[in-house]
Amino acid sequence: MNLVRHRNKMERMNGEIRDREKVMRGLERKDSPILSGYQIFHNYIRPHMALDGKTPSEVAGITVQGDNKWMTLIQNGKLNRRTQDASPA
């Protein structure tokens, strides 16, 4: 039963990526930022019915504050990048 549930989740995600890929006219590269962006959307922004309307990150105890979660994640990523660039090697 657990294996079937896992397959359903993977098939759902594959279907969503295929739908997005059609609109984008295909993925040009394997390391496309579209896939990373979709992963962020799926885990931090999109509520899931199976999780009672929460995101996987919320279930894990990670909350994203603000009205625009995309903007918050981008700003936090930018701040993190600056911190990493400023630290000595």
NUDREN-369340 format. One record per residue (C-alpha): residue number from 1; z, y, x. Coordinates in Angstrom, 2 decimals. Last residue first. Layout:
BEGIN
[NUM; [Z; Y; X]]
...
This chain:
BEGIN
[89; [2.15; 30.59; 37.26]]
[88; [4.13; 33.67; 36.35]]
[87; [4.39; 34.53; 32.64]]
[86; [2.25; 37.42; 31.38]]
[85; [-0.66; 35.28; 30.12]]
[84; [1.70; 32.97; 28.21]]
[83; [3.49; 35.89; 26.57]]
[82; [0.19; 37.54; 25.65]]
[81; [-1.08; 34.27; 24.14]]
[80; [2.11; 33.90; 22.08]]
[79; [1.69; 37.42; 20.72]]
[78; [-1.92; 36.67; 19.74]]
[77; [-0.89; 33.42; 18.09]]
[76; [1.81; 35.24; 16.15]]
[75; [-0.72; 37.84; 15.00]]
[74; [-3.22; 35.16; 13.95]]
[73; [-0.54; 33.18; 12.09]]
[72; [0.70; 36.28; 10.28]]
[71; [-2.84; 37.30; 9.36]]
[70; [-3.60; 33.88; 7.92]]
[69; [-0.30; 33.85; 6.01]]
[68; [-1.12; 37.08; 4.18]]
[67; [1.88; 37.96; 2.02]]
[66; [4.37; 37.46; 4.81]]
[65; [6.44; 34.71; 6.40]]
[64; [5.16; 31.38; 7.69]]
[63; [7.80; 28.69; 7.39]]
[62; [8.37; 25.68; 9.63]]
[61; [10.96; 23.22; 8.27]]
[60; [8.76; 20.10; 8.42]]
[59; [8.24; 20.27; 4.64]]
[58; [7.21; 23.90; 5.10]]
[57; [4.71; 22.88; 7.78]]
[56; [3.18; 20.25; 5.51]]
[55; [2.62; 22.97; 2.89]]
[54; [4.65; 22.99; -0.29]]
[53; [3.39; 22.57; -3.86]]
[52; [5.54; 19.51; -4.60]]
[51; [4.48; 17.76; -1.36]]
[50; [1.97; 15.47; -3.10]]
[49; [0.45; 18.54; -4.75]]
[48; [-0.24; 20.12; -1.37]]
[47; [-0.08; 23.85; -0.66]]
[46; [-2.75; 25.17; 1.72]]
[45; [-1.49; 27.66; 4.31]]
[44; [0.24; 25.98; 7.25]]
[43; [-1.05; 22.40; 7.66]]
[42; [-4.46; 22.47; 5.95]]
[41; [-5.29; 26.03; 7.01]]
[40; [-4.30; 25.30; 10.61]]
[39; [-6.42; 22.13; 10.61]]
[38; [-9.30; 24.05; 9.07]]
[37; [-9.10; 26.65; 11.80]]
[36; [-9.09; 23.98; 14.48]]
[35; [-12.17; 22.36; 12.91]]
[34; [-13.99; 25.68; 12.53]]
[33; [-13.20; 26.55; 16.17]]
[32; [-16.03; 24.18; 17.11]]
[31; [-15.21; 21.76; 19.94]]
[30; [-17.77; 19.21; 18.72]]
[29; [-20.46; 21.87; 18.68]]
[28; [-22.99; 23.17; 16.16]]
[27; [-21.12; 22.07; 13.08]]
[26; [-23.39; 21.97; 10.10]]
[25; [-24.97; 24.59; 7.87]]
[24; [-21.64; 26.46; 7.41]]
[23; [-21.72; 25.82; 3.65]]
[22; [-22.46; 22.14; 4.18]]
[21; [-19.76; 21.91; 6.87]]
[20; [-17.14; 23.20; 4.44]]
[19; [-17.88; 20.41; 1.97]]
[18; [-17.92; 17.86; 4.80]]
[17; [-14.54; 19.14; 6.03]]
[16; [-13.09; 18.80; 2.53]]
[15; [-14.47; 15.28; 2.18]]
[14; [-13.03; 14.25; 5.55]]
[13; [-9.64; 15.64; 4.48]]
[12; [-9.70; 13.68; 1.22]]
[11; [-10.88; 10.54; 2.98]]
[10; [-8.03; 10.84; 5.47]]
[9; [-5.44; 11.26; 2.73]]
[8; [-6.86; 8.34; 0.75]]
[7; [-6.93; 6.16; 3.86]]
[6; [-3.23; 6.83; 4.48]]
[5; [-2.36; 5.92; 0.89]]
[4; [-4.32; 2.67; 1.23]]
[3; [-2.51; 1.84; 4.47]]
[2; [0.87; 2.43; 2.80]]
[1; [0.00; 0.00; 0.00]]
